[in-house]
Amino acid sequence: DRSTVGRLIRREVGTGILIGLVCGLFVSLLSQIVTKGNMYLGFVVGISLFCTLIISTIAGVLVPLIIDKLRIDPAIASGPFITTINDIVALLIYFSIASALISYIQ
């Protein structure tokens, strides 16, 4: 049912934004403390974590729905797909933001 899927995706995106904000801010502040005020590193890590968590929550909803449509048991098949997607996306986001910031600074 499309309305159920839409409601589920909206709820998960909201959860991802909330978790991303909390974790992104926390990690950003923590990296500021650990690196003695390196603002750029804190920004890159915080924004990367924020974006990654939002995309991860979306993948965590969409992958099981797609696998279920393919008539495969989502409980068994989703784990490896979600983990792989999260790893790839997290690295792409982190390195994209870091390289964009490096080119902006120079």
C-alpha positions as CSV (number, residue, x, y, z in Angstrom):
1,D,0.0,0.0,0.0
2,R,1.5,3.3,-1.1
3,S,0.3,5.4,1.8
4,T,1.8,3.0,4.3
5,V,5.1,3.0,2.5
6,G,5.1,6.8,2.2
7,R,4.3,7.2,5.9
8,L,7.0,4.7,6.8
9,I,9.6,6.5,4.7
10,R,8.7,10.0,6.1
11,R,8.9,8.6,9.7
12,E,12.3,7.0,9.0
13,V,13.7,10.2,7.3
14,G,12.5,12.2,10.4
15,T,14.3,9.7,12.6
16,G,17.4,9.9,10.5
17,I,17.5,13.7,10.6
18,L,17.1,13.7,14.4
19,I,19.7,11.0,15.0
20,G,22.0,12.7,12.4
21,L,21.7,16.1,14.1
22,V,22.5,14.7,17.5
23,C,25.3,12.4,16.5
24,G,26.8,14.9,14.0
25,L,26.9,17.7,16.5
26,F,28.3,15.4,19.2
27,V,31.1,14.1,16.9
28,S,31.8,17.5,15.6
29,L,32.2,18.9,19.1
30,L,34.2,15.9,20.2
31,S,36.6,16.3,17.3
32,Q,37.0,20.0,18.2
33,I,38.1,18.9,21.6
34,V,40.4,16.1,20.5
35,T,42.1,18.2,17.7
36,K,42.3,21.3,19.9
37,G,40.0,23.4,17.8
38,N,40.4,22.1,14.2
39,M,37.2,23.5,12.9
40,Y,37.5,22.0,9.5
41,L,37.9,18.4,10.7
42,G,34.9,18.8,13.0
43,F,32.8,20.2,10.2
44,V,33.7,17.4,7.7
45,V,33.1,14.6,10.2
46,G,29.9,16.1,11.6
47,I,28.3,16.8,8.2
48,S,29.4,13.5,6.9
49,L,27.9,11.6,9.8
50,F,24.6,13.6,9.5
51,C,24.3,12.8,5.8
52,T,25.3,9.2,6.2
53,L,22.7,8.6,9.0
54,I,19.9,10.1,6.9
55,I,20.8,7.9,3.9
56,S,21.3,4.9,6.1
57,T,17.8,5.2,7.5
58,I,16.3,5.5,4.1
59,A,18.2,2.4,2.9
60,G,17.1,0.6,6.0
61,V,13.5,1.1,4.9
62,L,13.8,0.8,1.1
63,V,16.0,-2.3,0.9
64,P,13.7,-4.6,2.8
65,L,10.7,-3.3,0.9
66,I,12.4,-4.0,-2.4
67,I,13.6,-7.4,-1.3
68,D,10.1,-8.2,-0.2
69,K,8.7,-7.2,-3.6
70,L,11.2,-9.7,-5.2
71,R,9.6,-12.4,-3.0
72,I,12.8,-13.0,-1.0
73,D,12.7,-13.1,2.8
74,P,13.8,-9.6,3.9
75,A,14.9,-10.7,7.3
76,I,17.7,-12.8,5.8
77,A,18.7,-10.9,2.7
78,S,18.5,-7.2,3.9
79,G,21.4,-7.3,6.3
80,P,24.3,-7.7,3.8
81,F,22.7,-5.2,1.4
82,I,22.1,-2.5,4.0
83,T,25.6,-2.9,5.5
84,T,27.2,-2.7,2.1
85,I,25.2,0.3,1.0
86,N,25.9,2.1,4.3
87,D,29.6,1.5,4.0
88,I,29.9,2.6,0.4
89,V,27.7,5.7,0.9
90,A,29.5,6.7,4.1
91,L,32.9,6.6,2.5
92,L,31.6,8.5,-0.6
93,I,30.0,11.2,1.5
94,Y,33.0,11.6,3.8
95,F,35.6,11.8,1.0
96,S,33.4,14.0,-1.2
97,I,32.9,16.5,1.6
98,A,36.5,16.4,2.7
99,S,37.8,16.9,-0.9
100,A,35.3,19.7,-1.5
101,L,36.5,21.4,1.7
102,I,40.1,21.0,0.8
103,S,39.6,22.5,-2.6
104,Y,37.6,25.4,-1.1
105,I,40.4,26.1,1.5
106,Q,43.2,26.1,-1.0
